[in-house]
């Protein structure tokens, strides 16, 4: 195995590990699976991809060169992400009582797109995990993003399936409303961690 092959395997493994790690986007995907089921929620993966694509591209192509000159940019993005996640956590908690009722409000494409666009994971992908040459040429960027997408789709579908599976449980502690409230608490914790990280 050449050094390029080894580096590429490390890149794929690292991206998969970060994508599968619980976070704001994955929490929302699980909630979508809980409320909509796997088949009806799969279209949300296109909005997850769009959010990551725009955010990674912006960080890698535009903002990374400026960040060294303007170090305040990274904390501002983290604070914006934290605020949006806090708002989403409150909304998810309030909507838990409507779950599986005629008034149920599902996770919307817009909600998932914005949460992913502001997800700090995108910063990690662009500035740490993507190969350094990924943003230097169109072919290199296309290869990195195509590889990223091939990992994102099955991992995102897995999180939706986890939400659907939890929703199928009949025990009271695993009732959909309780699961959604727990997801709301998780989002609030992510918001707090990101906000704290912005001031470190």
C-alpha positions in Angstrom: 0.0 0.0 0.0 1.4 3.4 -1.1 1.6 6.4 1.2 -1.3 7.9 -0.8 -3.4 4.8 -0.2 -2.6 4.8 3.5 -3.5 8.5 3.8 -6.7 8.0 1.9 -7.7 5.1 4.2 -7.0 7.2 7.2 -9.1 10.1 5.7 -12.1 7.7 5.1 -11.9 6.2 8.6 -11.6 9.6 10.3 -14.5 11.1 8.3 -16.7 8.0 9.1 -15.8 8.2 12.8 -16.8 11.9 13.0 -19.9 11.4 11.0 -21.2 8.6 13.1 -20.5 10.4 16.4 -23.6 11.8 18.1 -24.1 15.5 17.3 -26.7 18.1 16.4 -27.3 16.8 12.9 -27.5 13.1 13.9 -29.8 13.9 16.8 -32.2 15.7 14.4 -32.0 12.7 11.9 -32.9 10.3 14.7 -35.9 12.5 15.7 -37.0 12.5 12.0 -36.8 8.8 12.0 -38.8 8.7 15.2 -41.6 10.9 13.8 -41.6 10.0 10.1 -40.0 6.6 9.8 -37.1 5.6 7.6 -38.6 5.9 4.2 -40.3 9.2 4.7 -37.3 10.8 6.3 -34.6 9.7 3.8 -35.1 12.9 1.7 -33.6 14.8 4.6 -30.2 13.4 3.7 -30.1 15.7 0.7 -30.4 18.7 3.0 -27.7 17.3 5.4 -25.4 16.9 2.4 -26.2 20.5 1.2 -25.5 21.9 4.6 -22.1 20.1 4.9 -21.2 20.9 1.3 -21.7 24.6 1.6 -20.1 24.8 5.1 -17.0 22.7 4.2 -16.6 24.6 0.9 -16.8 27.9 2.6 -14.3 27.0 5.3 -11.9 25.3 3.0 -12.0 27.6 0.0 -12.9 31.0 1.5 -12.5 31.2 5.2 -9.5 29.1 6.0 -7.1 31.5 4.4 -8.7 34.5 6.2 -8.9 32.8 9.6 -5.2 33.2 10.2 -5.7 37.0 9.7 -9.0 37.2 11.5 -9.0 34.7 14.4 -12.4 36.0 15.6 -14.2 34.3 12.8 -14.1 30.8 14.3 -15.6 31.9 17.7 -18.4 33.9 15.9 -19.4 30.8 13.8 -19.4 28.7 17.0 -21.6 31.1 18.9 -24.0 31.3 16.0 -24.2 27.5 15.9 -24.7 27.4 19.6 -27.6 29.9 19.5 -29.4 28.1 16.7 -29.0 24.7 18.5 -30.4 26.2 21.7 -33.4 27.5 19.8 -33.8 24.1 18.1 -33.6 22.3 21.5 -36.5 24.4 22.8 -38.6 23.8 19.8 -37.9 20.0 19.8 -38.9 19.9 23.5 -42.1 21.7 23.0 -43.0 19.6 20.0 -42.5 16.4 21.9 -46.1 16.6 23.3 -47.4 16.7 19.7 -45.6 13.6 18.6 -47.9 11.0 17.0 -50.9 13.4 17.1 -52.7 15.2 14.3 -50.7 18.4 15.2 -47.3 16.7 15.1 -44.6 18.9 13.6 -41.7 16.9 12.0 -38.1 17.9 11.6 -38.1 20.2 8.5 -35.6 20.3 5.8 -34.8 23.9 6.7 -34.2 23.0 10.3 -31.8 20.2 9.4 -30.0 22.2 6.7 -29.3 25.2 9.0 -28.2 22.9 11.9 -25.8 21.1 9.6 -24.6 24.3 8.0 -23.7 25.6 11.5 -22.4 22.2 12.7 -18.8 22.6 14.0 -18.0 19.2 12.5 -17.8 21.0 9.1 -15.0 23.1 10.4 -13.2 20.0 11.5 -13.7 18.3 8.1 -12.5 21.3 6.2 -9.5 22.3 8.2 -8.3 19.0 9.7 -9.6 15.9 8.1 -9.8 16.7 4.4 -6.4 16.3 2.7 -4.6 19.6 2.4 -4.6 19.5 -1.4 -8.4 19.0 -1.5 -9.0 22.7 -1.9 -6.1 23.3 -4.4 -7.7 21.7 -7.5 -11.1 20.7 -8.8 -10.3 17.0 -9.3 -8.9 16.7 -5.7 -11.9 18.5 -4.3 -14.3 16.4 -6.3 -12.7 13.1 -5.0 -12.7 14.2 -1.4 -16.3 15.4 -1.5 -17.5 12.3 -3.4 -15.8 10.1 -0.8 -17.4 12.2 2.0 -20.8 11.8 0.4 -20.5 8.0 0.0 -20.0 7.9 3.8 -22.6 10.5 4.7 -25.5 8.8 3.1 -25.4 5.3 4.8 -24.4 6.8 8.2 -27.2 9.4 8.0 -29.7 6.6 7.1 -28.4 4.6 10.0 -29.3 7.4 12.4 -32.8 7.7 10.9 -33.2 4.0 11.3 -32.1 4.2 15.0 -34.8 6.8 15.6 -37.4 4.6 13.9 -36.3 1.6 15.9 -36.6 3.5 19.2 -40.0 4.8 18.1 -41.2 1.2 17.6 -40.5 0.3 21.3 -43.6 0.0 23.5 -42.0 0.5 26.9 -43.0 3.8 28.6 -39.5 4.9 29.2 -38.9 4.5 25.4 -42.1 6.3 24.4 -41.5 8.6 21.4 -42.2 11.7 23.5 -39.6 10.8 26.1 -37.1 10.0 23.4 -37.7 13.3 21.7 -37.3 15.2 25.0 -34.0 13.3 25.7 -32.9 14.4 22.2 -33.8 18.0 23.1 -31.6 17.8 26.2 -28.8 16.4 24.0 -29.1 19.3 21.6 -29.0 21.7 24.5 -25.8 20.0 25.8 -24.2 20.3 22.3 -25.2 24.0 22.3 -23.6 24.6 25.7 -20.4 22.7 24.7 -20.1 24.7 21.5 -20.7 28.0 23.2 -18.1 27.1 25.9 -15.6 26.1 23.2 -16.0 29.5 21.5 -14.6 31.2 24.6 -11.7 28.9 25.3 
